[in-house]
Amino acid sequence: MSSSSPAAAAARLAPGWDPKAKPFPQARRTDDVETFKSAKEASGEVQVPDPYKWLEQPPSKSEETKAFVEAQAAYAQEYIKGWPYREAFKKRVEANMSFPRFSCPSLKGDGAYYYSFNAGLDPQATIWRATREELEAAEKAEHEGSADTAKPMGKLWFDTNLLSKDGTVAIGTSAFSKSGKNFAYCLAKNGSDWNTIYVRKTTEPFVKPEGVEAAEVDKYVDSQHGDSRSIDKIDFVKFSDIGFFNDEGFFYQRFPDTTGGGSKGTETDATKDAQLYYHKLGTTQDEDILIVDKDPKVREAMWHGSLTEDKRWLMVAASKDTNPKHRSWLAYIGDSPSIPPASELRWIPLAQKYEYGLYDFGNDVLDEKDEDGNPIERFYIFTNKDADNYRIVYTDVKRSSAKAIKHISDFEGPDAELVELVPEQQDATLSSARFIAGNRLVVQLKRNVQDELWEYDVSTGKPIRRLMSSLVGTISQTSGRRHDKELFVSSISFTNPGTITRIEFSQDTKDEPKEIVHRTTKVAGIQPDDYISKQVWFDSTDGAKVPIFVTYPKSIDPSKAPVLLYVYGGFNIAIPPSFSPGMMTAITELGGVYAVANVRGGGEFGEKWWKSGYQYQKQHTFDDTLNAAKFLHESGLGAKGKIVINGGSNGGLTVSAVANQATEEHGIGGVIAEVGVLDLLRFQRHTIGSAWVGDFLNADNSGEEFDYIYKISPLENIVPGKAYPTYLLMSADHDDRVVPLHTFKMAAKLQHDCPENPNPILLRVDLNAGHGAGKSTAKRIDELCDKWAVMGRALDLKMRDSPSAAASL
């Protein structure tokens, strides 16, 4: 075992912590070494030890890994149980999470509105159906102040909580057919990325029989979701759209089976060789039509098949990683009563290389004809081509230019000509665009990490008016089709749990749209006026201005308060204001500050912001996080030594790298790394990891890439004997996005290299759960409570209404 450094030995032990009296569980070490190419070393290579390589085998396939996880779980739980406020805290969390949550209603072809609903503590959200009359009655009650906010409108249509007793089965992607007669939905078990698609007639609800008592509900749990569903069952689906062609069938993406007969989500093999298929309703999967085969040149390529709203065109986009750079093609299918064999499809290439993204949102038939006498069609697209903040363009498509080809990836030649309609804005990024009520163009912008909704003139590309002008926060969801006359918009903020607004449009752009509050969500224990929530800015290492949101109760002195600092900083993903009842409960009950730093690598300010924190610039993400922590305590927005940095997935990488680099001046007292990418040298070899090389580089590619990754990889840069802050590593046994081996290796190496760490280093593994999507409410609550139990005990945090609370504030 490694010896402790003088710094660690001299540091004061956290409350309830003594690693000498209760040493870490022992994990076997091996002599495994891997050789990587290096551009810096004279020998041209570097030998990298991998003493915990055996932990790459998942618990489902290795008794030794299973024993490691069980020992770590017991060790962590012993410390967690020592925080005397956990149960009281859990009750407060449950109380504040017990509020009704609604999605935007979505009008379908059968004339009904569908939406999701969770009464508060339901394991999973359910799907409800309402008529127009029921929707208007609900809005009238809302307006008159007589609405029972806990009561959903209409009737329960699909009870997701009848799929499993423990809430571990969830609905992912779903789609309705054009007529609204069929509903296709992906089901995922235990949080895995693997999905199975099923189909149900919308005339056949999936609900328990009327009159069944709550105690008897378990008798009606049915993993096959009733005898009334259709026979269709599509397996081995991942990262797929469901593109309905009228009422005949749908397009989807599937992968080869890499499970080896084991439980889906526990495998670690690389995910490659995706194919795009078409499934005809009422047939077996064996009868499905192959539309696009795997790309032999780019085995990581994934296929996204979607249809235009009028169901006349199929657009296929290929992506090779998470970067917004795709290859795109169109195929006309409007005159076909059914989908023809792939060999008969004729394609029109739009983008031939992985250089930019095209996102279509509408098409019009023009008066002009092509060489074959077919009408030319105009496609409206928002794109990052020559626009880091995105712009809206159009391209005119001739069906006469379509060609048959063995594989669409073999196309060569010029890309489609793009004509600018709405130019890029320098101070705002374009997030989405859609048509409503015919040609009324609605555009969503993000300015300084807050959303705006605008209407533009489709004929001139000029803005007409701002919609929902009082909005301060985030647009979390929208719902509406081009031929609808209404758009539903859900908005949230750090202190606003949600407002759904219905905007009515006429076909005349001169008419001011009418905004109606459809539903307002309130949480009894969280009153917005009791909090301060603001955006402030700080200077990072190289002078970059970085924003950070801070939210805290008005009743506390923030300079003496603990802080939960959340960061992400990757994949061009923005982290805007959002409502978290668990986090609001924590800062209320513990007298704390919730901070979200929009560090570089994210998408808050367009692609320049992203690119300044990816690949060889990844250190900027870590610098921004370190400076955010320092800024908080130096500006009186947190107590030095009580700043807990938290991140998940890419954010788990961020906080773990920061933990290695942090010094006392940064004031970090805790680290929560959830499902993090921590072995940066090897992530690309497992499941979907190859899709992340656009952000992280690839140590297998070149010596230059290895050299950069090697100096920032959390696993390789643990500082032996360093006095690390309280460190909670979290993963899940069915996480097939960021496989748990990252977290297992990190925990084992941290505990070995810092055996006398003055603060806890703990591993928490959630069972029957994945990367996060579809996790049940109960699991989310337990996870949150365990986080705060660890940090609460180690940082000596007390519930504010406890007798000794005053001493901690």
C-alpha positions in Angstrom: 0.0 0.0 0.0 1.2 3.5 -0.8 2.4 5.6 2.1 0.7 8.8 3.0 2.2 12.3 2.2 3.0 14.7 5.0 0.1 16.9 3.8 -2.4 14.2 4.1 -1.1 13.0 7.4 -1.2 16.6 8.9 -4.7 17.3 7.6 -7.6 17.3 10.0 -9.8 14.2 9.7 -13.4 14.7 8.5 -16.1 14.0 11.1 -16.7 10.3 11.6 -13.7 9.4 9.4 -10.6 7.4 10.3 -9.0 5.5 7.5 -6.5 3.9 9.9 -9.2 2.4 12.1 -11.3 1.5 9.1 -9.1 1.0 6.0 -10.4 1.0 2.5 -11.5 -2.3 1.0 -8.5 -3.9 -0.7 -8.6 -4.4 -4.4 -6.1 -6.7 -6.2 -3.4 -5.0 -8.2 -1.8 -6.6 -11.3 1.3 -5.9 -13.3 -0.7 -5.1 -16.5 1.1 -2.4 -18.6 0.0 -1.0 -21.9 2.2 0.7 -24.5 1.1 3.9 -26.2 2.7 6.0 -28.9 4.2 9.3 -27.8 5.4 12.3 -29.7 7.3 13.7 -26.7 9.3 10.7 -25.6 12.6 10.0 -27.3 11.7 6.3 -27.5 8.4 7.2 -29.2 6.3 5.4 -26.7 5.1 5.3 -23.1 4.5 2.4 -20.8 1.3 3.0 -18.8 0.4 0.7 -15.9 -3.1 -0.6 -15.7 -3.2 -2.4 -12.4 -7.0 -2.6 -12.2 -7.6 -3.8 -15.8 -9.5 -6.7 -14.3 -12.3 -4.3 -13.2 -13.2 -3.8 -16.9 -15.1 -7.0 -16.5 -18.7 -6.1 -15.3 -20.1 -7.5 -12.1 -22.5 -9.6 -14.1 -19.6 -11.5 -15.7 -17.0 -11.5 -12.9 -17.3 -12.7 -9.4 -14.3 -10.7 -8.4 -15.7 -7.4 -9.7 -19.0 -8.2 -8.1 -17.2 -8.7 -4.7 -15.4 -5.4 -5.2 -18.6 -3.6 -5.8 -20.3 -5.2 -2.8 -17.4 -4.4 -0.5 -17.4 -0.8 -1.6 -21.1 -0.5 -1.1 -21.0 -1.8 2.4 -18.0 0.5 3.2 -19.9 3.6 1.8 -23.2 2.8 3.4 -21.5 2.6 6.8 -20.4 6.2 6.5 -23.7 7.4 4.9 -25.7 6.0 7.8 -23.7 8.2 10.2 -25.3 11.4 9.1 -28.2 11.8 11.6 -30.3 14.0 9.3 -30.6 11.6 6.3 -34.2 10.4 7.1 -35.4 13.9 8.0 -33.8 15.3 4.8 -35.4 12.5 2.7 -38.8 13.4 4.1 -38.3 17.0 3.0 -37.1 16.0 -0.4 -40.2 13.7 -0.9 -42.5 16.5 0.3 -41.0 18.9 -2.2 -41.0 16.4 -5.0 -44.6 15.5 -4.5 -46.0 18.0 -6.9 -47.7 17.3 -10.3 -45.5 17.5 -13.4 -47.0 17.9 -16.9 -45.5 17.9 -20.3 -46.8 20.1 -23.1 -50.0 18.6 -24.7 -49.4 17.4 -28.2 -52.2 17.3 -30.7 -52.2 14.1 -32.9 -54.0 12.9 -36.0 -56.8 11.3 -34.1 -57.8 14.7 -32.7 -56.7 14.0 -29.2 -54.1 15.7 -27.1 -51.5 13.5 -25.5 -49.2 14.5 -22.6 -47.1 13.0 -19.8 -48.0 13.3 -16.2 -46.4 12.4 -12.8 -48.4 13.0 -9.7 -45.1 13.7 -7.8 -43.7 10.5 -6.5 -44.8 8.1 -9.2 -41.9 5.9 -10.3 -42.4 6.9 -14.0 -44.5 9.5 -15.8 -47.7 8.2 -17.3 -49.4 9.2 -20.6 -52.8 10.9 -20.6 -55.2 11.7 -23.4 -57.6 14.6 -23.5 -60.2 16.1 -25.9 -60.2 19.7 -27.0 -63.2 20.4 -24.7 -61.3 19.0 -21.7 -58.2 21.1 -22.6 -60.3 24.3 -22.7 -62.1 23.4 -19.5 -58.7 23.0 -17.8 -57.5 26.3 -19.0 -60.7 28.0 -17.9 -60.3 26.6 -14.4 -56.6 27.8 -14.4 -57.6 31.3 -15.4 -60.4 31.5 -12.8 -58.0 30.2 -10.1 -60.2 27.2 -9.4 -58.0 24.5 -11.0 -57.0 21.5 -9.0 -53.3 21.6 -10.0 -52.8 18.0 -9.0 -55.6 16.8 -11.3 -54.7 15.9 -14.9 -57.1 16.6 -17.7 -58.7 13.8 -19.7 -58.1 10.1 -19.0 -55.1 7.9 -18.3 -54.1 6.2 -21.5 -50.8 4.4 -20.9 -49.8 3.5 -17.3 -46.0 3.2 -17.5 -45.9 2.1 -13.9 -47.6 -1.2 -14.8 -44.6 -2.2 -16.8 -42.5 -3.1 -13.7 -43.0 -3.2 -9.9 -39.9 -1.2 -9.2 -40.0 1.5 -11.9 -37.0 0.1 -13.8 -38.8 0.0 -17.2 -39.2 3.4 -18.9 -40.5 4.8 -22.2 -37.8 6.5 -24.3 -38.3 7.7 -27.8 -41.9 7.4 -29.1 -43.9 8.5 -32.1 -47.5 8.6 -33.4 -48.5 7.7 -37.0 -49.8 10.5 -39.2 -53.5 9.6 -38.5 -52.8 9.1 -34.8 -54.1 5.6 -35.0 -50.8 3.9 -34.0 -48.3 4.7 -31.3 -44.7 3.3 -31.5 -42.6 3.4 -28.3 -39.2 2.4 -27.1 -38.9 0.6 -23.8 -35.6 0.5 -21.9 -35.0 -1.7 -18.8 -32.7 -0.8 -16.0 -31.6 2.4 -17.6 -29.8 0.7 -20.5 -29.3 2.4 -23.9 -30.7 -0.8 -25.5 -34.3 -0.3 -26.5 -37.1 -2.5 -27.8 -39.8 -0.9 -29.9 -43.5 -1.9 -29.5 -46.6 -0.7 -31.2 -50.1 0.0 -29.8 -53.4 1.1 -31.4 -54.4 4.4 -29.8 -57.9 2.9 -29.3 -56.3 0.3 -26.9 -55.3 2.0 -23.6 -52.9 0.2 -21.3 -54.4 0.8 -17.8 -55.4 -1.2 -14.8 -59.0 -2.3 -14.6 -61.4 0.2 -13.0 -62.0 -0.3 -9.3 -58.7 -1.9 -8.5 -57.4 -0.8 -5.1 -53.9 0.5 -4.8 -52.8 -2.5 -2.7 -53.8 -4.8 -5.6 -52.0 -2.9 -8.4 -49.0 -5.2 -8.3 -51.2 -8.0 -9.6 -51.7 -6.2 -12.8 -48.0 -5.4 -13.5 -47.4 -6.7 -17.1 -44.0 -6.4 -18.7 -45.7 -7.3 -22.0 -48.0 -4.3 -21.6 -51.3 -6.1 -22.2 -52.8 -8.5 -24.7 -54.1 -5.5 -26.6 -50.8 -4.2 -28.0 -49.9 -5.1 -31.6 -47.6 -8.0 -32.5 -44.7 -5.7 -33.5 -41.5 -6.1 -31.5 -38.3 -4.6 -32.7 -35.2 -5.5 -30.7 -31.5 -4.3 -30.4 -32.4 -0.6 -31.0 -30.1 2.1 -29.8 -30.0 5.9 -30.3 -32.8 5.7 -32.7 -35.5 7.9 -34.1 -38.9 6.5 -35.0 -39.9 7.9 -38.4 -43.5 7.0 -39.2 -44.5 6.7 -42.9 -48.2 7.4 -42.8 -49.8 4.4 -41.0 -47.9 1.7 -42.8 -44.7 1.5 -40.8 -41.6 3.3 -39.5 -37.8 3.7 -39.9 -35.5 2.9 -37.1 -31.8 2.2 -36.3 -30.5 -1.0 -34.9 -27.1 -2.5 -34.0 -25.7 -6.0 -33.9 -26.2 -7.9 -30.6 -23.2 -7.3 -28.4 -24.7 -8.6 -25.2 -23.3 -12.1 -25.5 -26.5 -13.4 -24.0 -26.1 -11.4 -20.9 -28.3 -8.7 -19.4 -28.6 -5.7 -21.7 -26.6 -2.8 -20.5 -23.8 -4.7 -18.7 -21.7 -5.4 -21.8 -18.6 -3.2 -22.6 -17.9 -4.1 -26.2 -17.7 -1.3 -28.7 -21.0 -0.3 -30.4 -20.5 -0.2 -34.2 -22.0 -1.2 -37.5 -25.4 0.5 -37.2 -28.1 -0.1 -39.9 -31.2 1.8 -40.8 -34.3 -0.4 -41.3 -37.9 0.0 -42.2 -40.6 -2.0 -40.3 -44.0 -2.6 -41.7 -46.7 -2.7 -39.1 -48.1 -6.2 -38.4 -45.0 -8.0 -39.5 -42.0 -9.6 -37.7 -38.6 -8.0 -37.4 -37.1 -10.6 -39.7 -39.2 -9.2 -42.5 -37.9 -5.6 -42.1 -36.4 -3.8 -45.1 -32.8 -2.8 -44.9 -32.7 0.9 -46.1 -29.0 1.8 -45.3 -26.4 -0.9 -44.5 -23.5 -0.4 -42.1 -20.8 1.9 -43.5 -17.7 -0.3 -44.2 -15.5 2.8 -44.3 -16.8 4.4 -41.1 -18.0 1.6 -38.8 -18.9 4.2 -36.1 -21.5 5.8 -38.4 -25.0 6.1 -37.0 -28.1 6.7 -39.1 -30.9 9.0 -38.3 -34.0 8.5 -40.5 -36.8 11.1 -40.3 -39.7 12.1 -42.5 -40.9 15.5 -43.3 -44.1 16.5 -41.6 -46.0 15.9 -44.8 -44.5 12.3 -44.9 -43.4 12.7 -48.5 -39.6 12.8 -48.0 -37.2 10.7 -46.1 -34.1 12.5 -44.8 -31.2 10.3 -43.6 -28.3 11.9 -41.7 -25.1 10.1 -40.8 -23.0 11.0 -37.7 -19.7 9.4 -36.8 -19.5 11.1 -33.4 -21.2 13.6 -31.2 -20.0 16.6 -33.1 -22.7 18.5 -35.0 -21.3 17.5 -38.4 -23.3 15.1 -40.5 -23.6 13.7 -44.0 -27.2 14.1 -45.3 -29.4 12.7 -48.1 -33.0 12.9 -49.2 -35.2 10.3 -50.9 -38.7 11.1 -52.3 -41.3 8.6 -51.2 -44.5 10.7 -51.5 -46.1 8.8 -54.4 -45.4 5.4 -53.0 -48.3 3.5 -51.3 -45.6 1.5 -49.5 -41.9 1.8 -49.0 -40.0 0.2 -52.0 -36.9 -2.0 -51.6 -33.7 -0.1 -50.8 -32.4 -0.8 -54.3 -35.3 1.2 -55.8 -34.8 4.3 -53.6 -33.3 7.2 -55.4 -31.2 9.7 -53.3 -30.3 13.3 -53.5 -27.2 14.2 -51.5 -27.3 17.4 -49.4 -24.0 17.2 -47.5 -21.3 14.9 -48.6 -18.7 15.2 -45.8 -18.7 15.4 -42.0 -18.2 19.2 -42.1 -21.5 20.7 -40.8 -25.0 19.9 -39.8 -28.3 20.4 -41.6 -31.5 20.3 -39.6 -34.7 20.5 -41.7 -37.9 21.9 -40.3 -40.2 22.4 -43.2 -40.7 22.1 -47.0 -42.8 23.8 -49.6 -43.9 22.9 -53.1 -42.9 25.7 -55.5 -44.5 26.6 -58.8 -41.4 25.8 -60.8 -40.8 22.4 -62.4 -37.7 20.2 -62.8 -36.6 18.5 -65.9 -39.0 15.7 -65.4 -42.0 18.0 -64.9 -42.0 17.4 -61.1 -42.5 20.5 -58.9 -39.4 21.8 -57.3 -39.5 21.8 -53.5 -37.9 24.2 -51.0 -36.5 22.8 -47.8 -36.0 25.1 -44.8 -33.0 24.3 -42.7 -31.1 25.6 -39.7 -27.4 25.0 -39.9 -23.9 25.7 -38.5 -22.4 25.9 -42.0 -20.4 29.1 -41.9 -22.2 30.0 -38.7 -20.9 29.0 -35.3 -24.2 30.4 -33.8 -26.3 28.8 -36.5 -28.5 30.5 -39.1 -31.6 29.6 -41.2 -31.2 28.8 -44.9 -33.1 27.1 -47.6 -32.3 24.8 -50.5 -34.4 24.0 -53.6 -34.6 20.3 -54.4 -35.2 18.7 -57.8 -36.5 15.2 -57.8 -35.0 14.7 -61.2 -31.5 14.9 -59.7 -32.1 11.8 -57.6 -29.9 8.8 -58.2 -29.9 5.1 -57.2 -26.6 4.0 -55.6 -25.5 0.8 -53.8 -24.6 2.7 -50.6 -25.4 6.4 -49.9 -22.0 6.9 -48.4 -20.5 6.4 -51.8 -21.9 9.6 -53.2 -19.4 12.2 -54.3 -19.7 15.7 -55.7 -20.9 19.2 -54.6 -23.1 19.8 -51.6 -26.5 21.4 -51.9 -26.6 25.1 -52.5 -27.8 26.9 -49.4 -29.5 30.3 -49.6 -29.5 32.4 -46.4 -32.8 33.4 -44.9 -32.1 34.3 -41.3 -28.5 35.3 -40.7 -26.4 34.3 -37.8 -26.5 36.5 -34.7 -23.2 37.3 -32.9 -24.7 37.6 -29.5 -27.2 34.7 -29.5 -27.3 31.1 -30.7 -30.2 29.7 -32.7 -31.5 26.6 -30.9 -34.5 25.6 -33.0 -37.0 26.7 -35.7 -40.5 25.6 -36.7 -43.5 26.6 -38.7 -46.9 27.1 -37.1 -50.2 27.9 -38.7 -48.8 27.5 -42.2 -46.0 29.9 -42.7 -45.5 31.6 -39.3 -41.9 31.0 -38.5 -41.1 30.6 -34.8 -37.4 30.7 -33.8 -35.9 29.9 -30.4 -32.7 31.8 -29.4 -30.3 31.5 -26.5 -28.8 34.8 -25.3 -26.5 34.8 -22.2 -27.7 31.3 -21.4 -31.4 32.3 -21.3 -34.0 31.5 -23.9 -36.0 33.8 -26.1 -38.8 33.0 -28.5 -39.2 35.1 -31.7 -41.5 35.2 -34.8 -39.7 35.8 -38.1 -41.0 36.7 -41.5 -40.4 33.7 -43.8 -40.4 35.9 -46.9 -37.7 38.4 -45.7 -35.9 36.6 -42.8 -36.6 39.6 -40.6 -37.8 39.4 -37.0 -41.5 40.4 -36.5 -42.0 40.2 -32.8 -40.7 38.6 -29.6 -43.1 36.1 -28.1 -43.5 35.5 -24.3 -41.5 38.7 -23.7 -41.7 38.3 -20.0 -39.9 34.9 -20.1 -36.8 34.8 -17.9 -35.3 31.3 -17.9 -35.4 28.2 -20.1 -37.8 26.8 -22.7 -37.8 23.2 -21.7 -40.3 21.9 -24.3 -42.4 23.0 -27.2 -45.2 21.2 -29.1 -47.0 22.1 -32.3 -47.2 21.1 -36.0 -47.1 23.3 -39.1 -50.8 22.8 -39.8 -51.8 23.5 -36.1 -52.8 26.9 -35.1 -51.3 26.7 -31.6 -47.9 26.2 -30.1 -47.4 25.0 -26.5 -44.3 26.2 -24.7 -43.1 25.0 -21.3 -40.7 27.3 -19.4 -38.8 26.9 -16.2 -36.1 28.5 -14.1 -34.1 27.8 -11.0 -37.1 28.9 -8.8 -40.0 28.3 -11.3 -41.1 24.7 -11.4 -42.9 25.2 -14.7 -45.4 27.2 -16.7 -47.0 25.9 -19.9 -48.2 28.6 -22.3 -50.4 28.1 -25.3 -49.9 30.5 -28.1 -52.6 30.8 -30.7 -51.7 31.9 -34.2 -53.8 33.0 -37.2 -52.4 32.5 -40.7 -51.8 36.3 -41.0 -48.5 37.4 -39.6 -49.9 40.9 -39.0 -52.1 39.4 -36.3 -50.6 39.4 -32.8 -50.5 35.9 -31.4 -52.6 35.3 -28.3 -50.8 33.9 -25.3 -52.9 31.8 -22.8 -51.5 30.3 -19.6 -52.4 26.6 -20.0 -51.0 25.4 -16.6 -48.9 26.8 -13.8 -47.0 24.5 -11.5 -46.4 25.3 -7.9 -44.5 23.6 -5.1 -45.9 24.3 -1.6 -42.5 24.1 0.1 -40.6 26.2 -2.4 -41.8 29.8 -2.8 -39.9 31.7 -5.5 -40.0 35.0 -3.6 -38.0 33.4 -0.8 -34.9 33.0 -2.9 -32.3 35.1 -4.7 -31.3 33.8 -8.1 -28.9 35.7 -10.3 -26.3 35.4 -13.0 -22.8 36.8 -12.3 -19.6 36.6 -14.3 -16.0 35.9 -13.4 -12.6 36.1 -15.2 -10.9 32.7 -15.9 -7.2 32.0 -16.3 -6.8 33.5 -19.8 -9.2 36.4 -19.4 -12.3 34.6 -20.6 -15.5 35.9 -19.1 -17.5 33.0 -17.7 -21.1 33.2 -16.4 -22.3 31.5 -13.3 -25.8 31.3 -11.9 -26.2 31.4 -8.1 -29.4 30.6 -6.2 -29.9 30.7 -2.4 -32.5 31.5 0.3 -32.8 35.2 1.2 -32.6 34.2 4.9 -29.0 33.0 4.8 -25.6 34.7 4.7 -24.1 33.1 1.5 -20.5 33.9 2.5 -20.8 31.3 5.3 -22.8 28.8 3.3 -21.9 25.5 1.7 -22.1 25.4 -2.1 -23.1 22.8 -4.6 -21.2 23.9 -7.8 -22.5 22.1 -10.8 -20.4 21.9 -14.0 -20.5 20.1 -17.3 -18.5 21.8 -20.1 -18.6 19.4 -23.0 -20.1 18.2 -26.3 -21.6 21.6 -27.2 -24.3 21.1 -24.6 -25.6 24.1 -22.8 -26.6 23.9 -19.1 -29.3 26.5 -18.8 -31.5 27.4 -15.7 -33.7 24.5 -14.7 -35.8 23.6 -11.7 -34.5 20.9 -9.4 -36.8 20.2 -6.3 -34.0 18.1 -4.8 -31.5 20.9 -5.1 -33.9 23.5 -3.9 -34.7 21.4 -0.9 -31.0 21.0 -0.1 -30.2 24.7 -0.2 -33.3 25.4 1.8 -32.8 22.8 4.6 -29.0 23.1 4.8 -28.8 26.8 4.2 -26.7 26.5 1.1 -26.0 28.0 -2.3 -26.7 26.3 -5.7 -24.3 27.4 -8.4 -24.1 26.4 -12.0 -21.0 27.5 -13.9 -21.3 27.6 -17.7 -17.7 26.6 -18.3 -16.1 26.3 -21.7 -16.7 23.2 -23.7 -20.5 23.6 -23.4 -22.8 25.1 -26.0 -23.9 28.2 -24.1 -22.4 30.6 -26.6 -22.2 28.7 -29.8 -19.5 26.6 -31.3 -16.6 28.9 -30.5 -17.4 28.4 -26.8 -17.5 24.6 -27.3 -14.3 24.5 -29.3 -12.5 26.6 -26.7 -13.0 23.7 -24.3 -12.6 20.6 -26.4 -9.7 18.4 -27.7 -6.4 20.3 -27.1 -8.3 23.1 -25.3 -9.9 20.8 -22.7 -7.8 22.3 -19.9 -9.9 25.5 -20.3 -12.9 23.5 -18.9 -10.9 22.6 -15.8 -9.4 26.1 -15.4 -12.9 27.6 -15.6 -14.2 25.3 -12.9 -11.2 26.0 -10.6 -11.7 29.7 -11.1 -15.5 29.4 -10.5 -14.8 27.8 -7.1 -12.3 30.4 -6.1 -14.6 33.2 -7.3 -17.5 32.0 -5.2 -15.7 32.1 -1.9 -13.8 35.3 -2.7 -16.9 37.1 -3.7 -18.9 36.1 -0.6 -21.1 33.5 -2.4 -19.9 30.5 -0.5 -17.7 29.4 2.4 -14.1 28.4 1.6 -13.6 24.7 2.2 -17.3 24.0 1.8 -17.6 24.2 -2.0 -18.8 20.8 -3.4 -18.1 20.4 -7.1 -20.6 18.1 -8.9 -20.8 16.8 -12.4 -22.2 13.8 -14.3 -20.8 12.0 -17.4 -18.6 14.6 -19.1 -19.1 16.6 -15.9 -17.8 13.7 -13.9 -14.6 13.9 -16.0 -14.5 17.7 -15.3 -14.8 17.5 -11.5 -12.4 14.5 -11.2 -9.7 16.3 -13.3 -10.3 19.4 -11.2 -9.9 17.4 -8.0 -6.4 16.3 -9.2 -5.4 19.9 -10.0 -7.1 21.9 -7.1 -5.1 23.5 -4.4 -6.2 25.0 -1.0 -6.8 28.4 -2.6 -9.8 27.0 -4.6 -11.7 26.2 -1.4 -13.1 22.9 -2.7 -14.4 20.7 0.2 -16.2 18.0 -1.8 -16.3 16.2 -5.1 -19.3 14.3 -6.5 -18.3 12.5 -9.8 -21.4 10.8 -11.3 -21.0 8.3 -14.2 -17.8 10.0 -15.3 -15.5 9.4 -18.2 -12.4 8.9 -16.1 -10.1 6.5 -18.1 -9.4 8.9 -21.0 -6.9 6.7 -22.5 -9.3 3.8 -23.2 -12.9 5.2 -23.3 -13.1 4.8 -27.1 -12.9 1.0 -26.9 -16.1 0.5 -25.0 -19.8 0.7 -26.1 -20.5 4.1 -27.7 -17.2 5.7 -26.5 -15.9 6.0 -30.0 -18.5 8.8 -30.6 -16.7 11.0 -28.1 -13.3 11.3 -29.8 -14.5 14.5 -31.4 -14.4 16.1 -27.9 -11.7 14.1 -26.1 -9.3 13.0 -28.9 -8.2 9.4 -29.1 -5.1 8.0 -27.4 -5.0 5.2 -29.9 -4.7 7.6 -32.9 -1.4 9.3 -32.5 1.4 10.2 -30.2 0.3 13.8 -30.1 -3.2 12.9 -29.0 -1.9 10.5 -26.4 0.5 13.1 -24.9 -2.3 15.6 -24.4 -4.8 13.1 -23.0 -2.2 11.5 -20.7 -1.6 14.8 -18.8 -5.3 15.4 -18.1 -6.9 11.9 -17.7 -8.3 11.7 -14.2 -7.2 8.1 -13.7 -3.6 8.7 -14.7 -3.1 11.9 -12.8 -4.2 11.0 -9.3 -1.6 12.6 -6.9 -0.4 9.9 -4.4 -0.7 11.0 -0.8 -2.5 14.3 -1.7 -5.2 15.4 0.8 -8.2 15.1 -1.5 -11.5 16.6 -0.4 -14.4 14.3 0.4 -14.8 12.3 -2.8 -18.0 10.4 -3.8 -17.8 8.4 -7.0 -21.1 7.2 -8.5 -22.0 4.7 -11.2 -24.6 2.2 -12.1 -24.4 -1.5 -13.0 -26.4 -1.1 -16.3 -24.7 2.0 -17.5 -23.8 1.1 -21.1 -23.1 4.8 -22.1 -20.2 5.4 -19.7 -19.5 1.9 -18.6 -18.8 1.6 -14.8 -15.3 0.4 -15.3 -14.2 4.1 -15.4 -15.6 4.7 -11.9 -14.4 1.3 -10.5 -10.8 1.9 -11.6 -10.8 5.4 -10.3 -12.1 4.4 -6.9 -9.6 1.6 -6.5 -6.6 3.7 -7.5 -7.6 6.7 -5.4 -8.0 4.5 -2.3 -4.7 2.8 -3.0 -2.7 6.0 -3.7 -4.2 7.9 -0.8 -4.7 5.3 1.9 -4.8 7.8 4.8 -6.8 10.5 3.1 -8.2 12.8 5.7 -11.6 12.8 4.0 -13.8 10.0 2.8 -13.2 8.5 -0.7 -16.3 6.4 -1.4 -17.9 4.5 -4.3 -21.7 4.2 -4.7 -23.0 1.8 -7.4 -26.7 1.9 -8.2 -28.2 -1.5 -9.1 -30.6 -2.0 -12.0 -29.9 1.5 -13.3 -28.1 3.1 -16.2 -26.6 6.4 -17.2 -29.5 8.3 -15.8 -32.4 8.3 -18.3 -35.5 6.5 -17.2 -34.4 6.3 -13.5 -37.3 5.9 -11.2 -38.3 8.7 -8.8 -37.5 6.6 -5.8 -34.0 5.9 -7.1 -33.4 9.6 -7.8 -34.4 10.5 -4.2 -32.2 7.8 -2.6 -29.3 8.9 -4.8 -29.8 12.6 -3.8 -30.0 11.7 -0.1 -26.9 9.6 -0.2 -25.0 12.5 -1.9 -25.9 14.9 0.9 -25.4 12.3 3.6 -21.8 11.9 2.6 -21.2 15.6 2.1 -23.3 16.5 5.1 -21.4 14.3 7.5 -18.0 15.2 6.1 -18.6 18.9 6.1 -20.6 18.9 9.3 -23.8 20.2 7.8 -27.0 20.3 9.8 -30.7 20.7 9.0 -31.6 24.4 9.6 -34.5 23.6 12.0 -32.4 21.4 14.2 -31.4 22.6 17.7 -27.8 23.0 16.7 -28.5 24.5 13.3 -27.6 28.0 14.2 -24.0 27.0 14.8 -23.6 25.8 11.2 -25.0 28.9 9.6 
